[in-house]
Amino acid sequence: MPEVRVRRAGEGDVPEVVGLSAALFREDAGQRDPSMNLDWPAEEGRGYFAGLIGDDRCLCVVAERDGEAVGYLAGRLRDADTLRPVGVAELESMYVREGSRDSGVGARLVEEFLGWARERGAERASVTAYAANERAIRFYERLGFAARSLSLERKIG
């Protein structure tokens, strides 16, 4: 299988990242959270990802194989505050196309994110996954992430 290259996303990558984000929404939230707006990437993704790319406290990277984007990762730094006095790098979203999974692409994206966060002084890294997404949870656990809290939610009415 050809080598994967992970690089910082640029303005020209925004449409592709939006498309990957839309695939993430369809596959993840679309199957697990009926309250999510699955049209968010098409409605607001362009401005959101362009903003990440232009912000030094944010990271947006693309994984390419043979010139084709096969995945992306977006994250940002959260400052320490009096409640939680440590800097945290939050992995906001990540998606790898089905045909490129289980080949190290996701791990490469996370390694890039952790290196970026370390260089900027973050002491912790966090990620959120749907409880029903057991595959994603196992993936993140293999990379050293561990459960810190659990969010519970219910429908009202």
N, C-alpha and C positions, 0 to 999 in steps of 0.2 A: 504494500500500500504506500502511495507517495507520502512524503514528509508533510507534516502540518506546520504551518508558520503562524505564530500568534503575534499580532501587532496592534498598536494603538489605532483606534478608529479615527478617521478624519471626516470632514464634512461630506465628502463624496460617498461615504459608507452609510450615511443615515438611512437612505431608502432600504438598503439590505438589512440593516439592524432592525428597522421597523418591521420588515417582513418576518425576520426570525422571532421577534417579540410577538407578532401576531400568531405565529405557529405555537409558541409557548402558551399563549393565552388559550388557544383552541384546545391544545392537548392537556394542559394542566388544569387551569381554572374551569375550562369548558366541561371537564369531566367531574370536577370536584367541588365547584362553588357556584351554584345557580344565581347568587347575588352579584357576581362580578359582571362588569360591562365588557363583554368580549370584543366590542368595537373600539375600546380605548386606544389600542395601537394605531388604528387608522385615523381616529379623531384627534389624538393628542401626542402620539408617539414621535412624530417628526420634531416638534418643538422640544419635547422632553429630552430626546437623545442628542439633539444638537446642543442643548444646554449642558448636558453632561460633558460632551466633547470639548466645550469651551471653558470648562471650570476646572481649575487646578486641584480642587479638593475632590474631584470625581474621576472615575476611570471608566472608559468604555473600550474594550478590546475585541478584536475579531480574530477567529481562527480560520485560516484558509488552507485549502488543499487544491493544488493545481489551479490556483487563481479563483477558486469558488469559495465563498463564505460558507463554512459548515457549522459555525457556532459563534456565539458572542457572550460576553459577560459585562455587566454594568455594576458599578459599586461607588460608594462614597464614604468619606471620612465623617465621623460624628465626633465632635469635640467632647472632651471631658467636662463634667460639670459637678456641682456640689453633691448631686444625688448619686452619680456614678463617675467617680473621679479618674477614669481611664479613657484614653482615646480608643474608639472602636471603629473598625473598618467594616461597613455593612455591605455584604454582597446582596445587591438588590434583585438582580435577575440574571439568569444564565440559561442558555438553550444550546443544545447540540442536535443537529439533524439526525434522524433515526439511523441512516446508513453510516454515520461516523461515531456512533456510540460504542462503548466498550473497546475503544482503540487508543485511549489516553488523551483524547482531545479535551474532555472536561477537566481532567487533572491538570493539563497544561494551562488551561484558562485560569483555574484556581491558583496554581503556582504563580502565575503572572500577577494576579490580584494580591496574593499574600506578600510577594516581593515588593510591589508598589506600596502596600500598606506599611510594611516594615520600614521602608526608606523614609516614610513620612511620619514615623514615630508612633503609629498605632500600636497599642498593647494587646488588643483583642480583635478578633474577627468574628462576625456573626452572619448567619444566614437563616432565612425562614423557609420552611417547606410545609406543604399541606400534610397533615397527619396521615392521610390516606395514600400519599405518594411514597410508598415504602421503598421503591427503587431509588428515589432521590435521597431519602434519609440514609439508606445504606451507603450510597456514594459519598455523602458528606461525612459520615462516620468513618469511612475508610481513610478520609483525608484529615482526620483528627478532630473534627467538630463533634461536640457532645451536647446533649439536651441541657439547657439552662433554665427554661421555663416552659410552661404549657398554656396556651390560650384556649379557653373554652367559649363557645358561642351557642346561642339558641335562637330560634325563631320566636317572635312575640306575636301572640294572637292566634 
